[in-house]
Amino acid sequence: MRELRQNASGILEELLRSGDSVTITNHGRPMATLNPLTPDLQWREQLIAEGRLSPGKGSLADVEPPAPSPETAGLSGLVEEDRAERL
């Protein structure tokens, strides 16, 4: 874990270069395994090609935030209520 925190990019580069898996341990106990992506592990692209997955369109930046409901006073109202309760 310590080595991964200190040198994540180097470990990932070595993983891609060698094609080997890396087992992450914590105090000697295996916690996770990192594997390089190979064509057989690129399941998203395979599901798209099979028509079983439709990729999203657009950007999250284009999504408008929801309008406050009539039951809520919006953020400003909530802050004012909180301040009034503290007095």
PyMOL commands that set and color helices and strands:
alter all, ss='L'
color gray80, all
select helices_A, chain A and resi 2-6+8-18+39-41+43-49+60-62+74-86
alter helices_A, ss='H'
color red, helices_A
select strands_A, chain A and resi 22-26+29-34
alter strands_A, ss='S'
color yellow, strands_A
deselect
rebuild
show_as cartoon
